Amino acid sequence: MDGSEGPGATQAGASEAGDTHADPDGGSSESGGGVGQPCDPSDMRSGEATYYDFADGSGNCSFPATPNDLMVGAMNHTDYADSAVCGSCVRIDGPDGSVDVRIVDQCPECPQGDIDLSPEAFALIAPLAAGRVPIAWQYISCPVVGPVVYHFKDGSNPYWTAVQIRNHRHAIATFEVEQDGAFVEVPRVDYNYFVRDSGMGEGPLSLRITDVLGNVVEDSGIPLLDDADAPGVGQFPACGG
């Protein structure tokens, strides 16, 4: 979130995904499903949940608003890690139930472990009147459909290029672009874009992304765009399959 807390305080080419065969619909021939499953059941975090009134899917992660999907949350500053968790999904267990949310924002004043939720998400784990409640949570595979999407920021050109990864199952660890026959890592900024100040060239581009679990997706033939989306072909395999 942008600092306010709730009352309680185009055409892509070939793709591959690690050692598994990527499925354009988001599966994997070896994953066996597992969408929505914990990636590491032993990695359970704890903290408190609050809610913020203007949660709409947008925020510090620079994603567009998603009025038809308000199961979203803002991660505390420490776990936000300069946008490293943007687009990841977490399962939150609260006093009255559980809810799965996608991380789209940052809560700068929230202590480590805390997550600020949309009112719609908070209401599934506790009454809104509670304002602040204890929670346990863990990362899960996001229930996305189809391949990853490369969104080129407005103003992108051959000499300055910024790309955001969308529709991904797990948090993105690294983003690389092929330059002169070798992949070069592109730095990430805290508003969730990978920015190459010297640009990525005229395109089409060959791109490689690695998630926090070490799974790899490569796409070639990605056009250089300006404020537009280029779908890839592959998707990361789900956890727990």
Secondary structure, DSSP 4 states (H G I P E B T S, - for coil): --S---S-------EEETTB-B-TTS-BTTT---TT-BS-TT--EEEEEEE-TT-SS-STT-PPP-TT---EEEEEHHHHTTTTTTT-EEEEEETTEEEEEEEEEEETTSPTT-EEE-HHHHTTTS-GGG--EEEEEEEE-----S--EEEEPTT-BTTBEEEEEES-SS-EEEEEEEETTEEEE--B-TTS-EEETT---SS-EEEEEEETTS-EEEEEEEPP-SSEEEE-S--PPPTT-
